[in-house]
Amino acid sequence: MRAKLVLAAAEGLANAAIARELNGSVNMLRKWRGRRFAFGGLKT
């Protein structure tokens, strides 16, 4: 699920849209998005 979350975020999808798609919470997505950017993120 984390990989799908990161890939969806890299595509520019909103947290709410990703949460609906992956049946997760917006707070969980914020946490993982924060980690992604804290460590340099993905090269786009």
MOPAC internal coordinates of N, CA, C and O (Angstrom, degrees):
PM7 1SCF
backbone

  N    0.0000 0     0.00 0     0.00 0    0    0    0
  C    1.4391 1     0.00 0     0.00 0    1    0    0
  C    1.5279 1   110.41 1     0.00 0    2    1    0
  O    1.2310 1   119.78 1   141.63 1    3    2    1
  N    1.3246 1   118.02 1   -38.37 1    3    2    1
  C    1.4667 1   120.07 1  -178.88 1    5    3    2
  C    1.5145 1   111.63 1   -61.35 1    6    5    3
  O    1.2310 1   120.61 1   139.56 1    7    6    5
  N    1.3169 1   116.43 1   -40.44 1    7    6    5
  C    1.4630 1   119.61 1  -179.83 1    9    7    6
  C    1.5256 1   110.55 1   -63.94 1   10    9    7
  O    1.2310 1   120.32 1   137.43 1   11   10    9
  N    1.3216 1   117.00 1   -42.57 1   11   10    9
  C    1.4632 1   120.41 1   178.16 1   13   11   10
  C    1.5203 1   110.49 1   -62.96 1   14   13   11
  O    1.2310 1   120.68 1   140.29 1   15   14   13
  N    1.3144 1   116.31 1   -39.71 1   15   14   13
  C    1.4613 1   121.59 1   178.98 1   17   15   14
  C    1.5240 1   110.33 1   -61.70 1   18   17   15
  O    1.2310 1   120.30 1   131.96 1   19   18   17
  N    1.3073 1   117.03 1   -48.04 1   19   18   17
  C    1.4627 1   120.99 1  -177.96 1   21   19   18
  C    1.5231 1   110.60 1   -64.96 1   22   21   19
  O    1.2310 1   120.25 1   139.06 1   23   22   21
  N    1.3333 1   117.13 1   -40.94 1   23   22   21
  C    1.4595 1   120.14 1   179.69 1   25   23   22
  C    1.5312 1   111.22 1   -65.99 1   26   25   23
  O    1.2310 1   120.41 1   138.32 1   27   26   25
  N    1.3188 1   116.82 1   -41.68 1   27   26   25
  C    1.4677 1   120.46 1   178.28 1   29   27   26
  C    1.5228 1   110.53 1   -64.35 1   30   29   27
  O    1.2310 1   120.33 1   139.52 1   31   30   29
  N    1.3254 1   116.98 1   -40.48 1   31   30   29
  C    1.4615 1   120.96 1   178.24 1   33   31   30
  C    1.5262 1   110.49 1   -64.95 1   34   33   31
  O    1.2310 1   120.43 1   141.53 1   35   34   33
  N    1.3230 1   116.78 1   -38.47 1   35   34   33
  C    1.4601 1   120.87 1   179.07 1   37   35   34
  C    1.5268 1   111.07 1   -65.20 1   38   37   35
  O    1.2310 1   120.42 1   152.21 1   39   38   37
  N    1.3261 1   116.80 1   -27.79 1   39   38   37
  C    1.4664 1   120.88 1   177.11 1   41   39   38
  C    1.5217 1   111.52 1   -77.62 1   42   41   39
  O    1.2310 1   120.41 1   170.01 1   43   42   41
  N    1.3314 1   116.82 1    -9.99 1   43   42   41
  C    1.4473 1   120.70 1   177.03 1   45   43   42
  C    1.5135 1   114.88 1    94.90 1   46   45   43
  O    1.2310 1   119.62 1  -169.56 1   47   46   45
  N    1.3338 1   118.33 1    10.44 1   47   46   45
  C    1.4589 1   120.39 1   178.19 1   49   47   46
  C    1.5188 1   110.71 1   -67.86 1   50   49   47
  O    1.2310 1   120.93 1   -31.58 1   51   50   49
  N    1.3109 1   115.83 1   148.42 1   51   50   49
  C    1.4643 1   121.73 1   179.36 1   53   51   50
  C    1.5263 1   110.30 1   -72.99 1   54   53   51
  O    1.2310 1   120.79 1   -25.79 1   55   54   53
  N    1.3340 1   116.09 1   154.21 1   55   54   53
  C    1.4599 1   120.90 1   179.17 1   57   55   54
  C    1.5191 1   112.27 1   -54.92 1   58   57   55
  O    1.2310 1   120.17 1   136.03 1   59   58   57
  N    1.3207 1   117.28 1   -43.97 1   59   58   57
  C    1.4709 1   120.71 1  -178.29 1   61   59   58
  C    1.5263 1   111.12 1   -63.07 1   62   61   59
  O    1.2310 1   120.19 1   139.42 1   63   62   61
  N    1.3172 1   117.24 1   -40.58 1   63   62   61
  C    1.4652 1   120.73 1   179.62 1   65   63   62
  C    1.5311 1   111.10 1   -65.60 1   66   65   63
  O    1.2310 1   120.86 1   138.50 1   67   66   65
  N    1.3166 1   115.97 1   -41.50 1   67   66   65
  C    1.4685 1   119.89 1   178.72 1   69   67   66
  C    1.5194 1   109.90 1   -66.31 1   70   69   67
  O    1.2310 1   120.09 1   138.34 1   71   70   69
  N    1.3182 1   117.43 1   -41.66 1   71   70   69
  C    1.4701 1   121.50 1   179.54 1   73   71   70
  C    1.5233 1   110.67 1   -59.41 1   74   73   71
  O    1.2310 1   120.36 1   135.58 1   75   74   73
  N    1.3330 1   116.91 1   -44.42 1   75   74   73
  C    1.4709 1   119.98 1   178.51 1   77   75   74
  C    1.5174 1   111.06 1   -62.84 1   78   77   75
  O    1.2310 1   120.61 1   136.07 1   79   78   77
  N    1.3233 1   116.45 1   -43.93 1   79   78   77
  C    1.4572 1   121.45 1  -176.46 1   81   79   78
  C    1.5270 1   112.10 1   -66.09 1   82   81   79
  O    1.2310 1   120.42 1   141.64 1   83   82   81
  N    1.3296 1   116.81 1   -38.36 1   83   82   81
  C    1.4675 1   121.07 1  -175.25 1   85   83   82
  C    1.5267 1   113.24 1  -101.61 1   86   85   83
  O    1.2310 1   120.49 1  -174.78 1   87   86   85
  N    1.3435 1   116.67 1     5.22 1   87   86   85
  C    1.4642 1   121.08 1  -178.38 1   89   87   86
  C    1.5277 1   111.87 1    55.17 1   90   89   87
  O    1.2310 1   121.06 1  -136.07 1   91   90   89
  N    1.3181 1   115.57 1    43.93 1   91   90   89
  C    1.4627 1   121.55 1   177.93 1   93   91   90
  C    1.5126 1   110.01 1  -117.59 1   94   93   91
  O    1.2310 1   120.99 1     4.07 1   95   94   93
  N    1.3038 1   115.71 1  -175.93 1   95   94   93
  C    1.4616 1   120.44 1   178.57 1   97   95   94
  C    1.5278 1   109.97 1  -103.04 1   98   97   95
  O    1.2310 1   121.27 1   -26.74 1   99   98   97
  N    1.3076 1   115.17 1   153.26 1   99   98   97
  C    1.4625 1   120.57 1   178.64 1  101   99   98
  C    1.5310 1   109.74 1   -63.68 1  102  101   99
  O    1.2310 1   120.02 1   143.04 1  103  102  101
  N    1.3261 1   117.56 1   -36.96 1  103  102  101
  C    1.4713 1   120.05 1   179.45 1  105  103  102
  C    1.5215 1   111.17 1   -62.71 1  106  105  103
  O    1.2310 1   119.99 1   139.89 1  107  106  105
  N    1.3393 1   117.63 1   -40.11 1  107  106  105
  C    1.4636 1   120.95 1   177.44 1  109  107  106
  C    1.5245 1   109.95 1   -61.53 1  110  109  107
  O    1.2310 1   120.70 1   138.21 1  111  110  109
  N    1.3295 1   116.26 1   -41.79 1  111  110  109
  C    1.4583 1   120.23 1  -179.82 1  113  111  110
  C    1.5189 1   112.12 1   -65.29 1  114  113  111
  O    1.2310 1   120.68 1   139.63 1  115  114  113
  N    1.3167 1   116.30 1   -40.37 1  115  114  113
  C    1.4713 1   119.60 1   177.12 1  117  115  114
  C    1.5235 1   110.66 1   -60.24 1  118  117  115
  O    1.2310 1   120.91 1   138.37 1  119  118  117
  N    1.3040 1   115.87 1   -41.63 1  119  118  117
  C    1.4641 1   121.10 1  -179.58 1  121  119  118
  C    1.5303 1   110.33 1   -61.73 1  122  121  119
  O    1.2310 1   120.12 1   131.86 1  123  122  121
  N    1.3337 1   117.38 1   -48.14 1  123  122  121
  C    1.4541 1   120.82 1  -178.23 1  125  123  122
  C    1.5112 1   112.50 1   -70.94 1  126  125  123
  O    1.2310 1   120.46 1   144.10 1  127  126  125
  N    1.3293 1   116.73 1   -35.90 1  127  126  125
  C    1.4622 1   119.38 1   176.11 1  129  127  126
  C    1.5185 1   110.42 1   -63.95 1  130  129  127
  O    1.2310 1   120.43 1   140.00 1  131  130  129
  N    1.3160 1   116.78 1   -40.00 1  131  130  129
  C    1.4618 1   121.06 1   177.02 1  133  131  130
  C    1.5138 1   111.82 1   -61.49 1  134  133  131
  O    1.2310 1   120.44 1   139.86 1  135  134  133
  N    1.3057 1   116.76 1   -40.14 1  135  134  133
  C    1.4727 1   120.43 1   177.95 1  137  135  134
  C    1.5162 1   110.98 1   -66.19 1  138  137  135
  O    1.2310 1   120.71 1   140.20 1  139  138  137
  N    1.3199 1   116.25 1   -39.80 1  139  138  137
  C    1.4619 1   120.67 1  -179.37 1  141  139  138
  C    1.5242 1   110.10 1   -59.47 1  142  141  139
  O    1.2310 1   120.37 1   133.03 1  143  142  141
  N    1.3287 1   116.89 1   -46.97 1  143  142  141
  C    1.4519 1   120.23 1  -177.54 1  145  143  142
  C    1.5275 1   111.62 1   -75.31 1  146  145  143
  O    1.2310 1   120.00 1   151.91 1  147  146  145
  N    1.3254 1   117.60 1   -28.09 1  147  146  145
  C    1.4540 1   120.85 1   179.95 1  149  147  146
  C    1.5369 1   111.50 1   -65.57 1  150  149  147
  O    1.2310 1   120.68 1   149.95 1  151  150  149
  N    1.3205 1   116.31 1   -30.05 1  151  150  149
  C    1.4691 1   120.58 1  -176.97 1  153  151  150
  C    1.5214 1   112.99 1  -105.70 1  154  153  151
  O    1.2310 1   120.52 1  -159.26 1  155  154  153
  N    1.3017 1   116.61 1    20.74 1  155  154  153
  C    1.4586 1   119.61 1   176.29 1  157  155  154
  C    1.5111 1   114.81 1    96.93 1  158  157  155
  O    1.2310 1   119.78 1   161.26 1  159  158  157
  N    1.3229 1   118.02 1   -18.74 1  159  158  157
  C    1.4648 1   121.39 1   175.98 1  161  159  158
  C    1.5054 1   114.81 1    66.41 1  162  161  159
  O    1.2310 1   121.89 1    13.69 1  163  162  161
  N    1.3019 1   113.98 1  -166.31 1  163  162  161
  C    1.4528 1   121.42 1   179.50 1  165  163  162
  C    1.5262 1   108.89 1   -95.13 1  166  165  163
  O    1.2310 1   120.71 1   -31.39 1  167  166  165
  N    1.2914 1   116.25 1   148.61 1  167  166  165
  C    1.4626 1   120.53 1   174.75 1  169  167  166
  C    1.5191 1   107.63 1   -81.67 1  170  169  167
  O    1.2310 1   120.79 1   -53.52 1  171  170  169
  N    1.3243 1   116.09 1   126.48 1  171  170  169
  C    1.4688 1   119.44 1  -179.50 1  173  171  170
  C    1.4957 1   111.35 1  -114.73 1  174  173  171
  O    1.2310 1   120.10 1   180.00 1  175  174  173

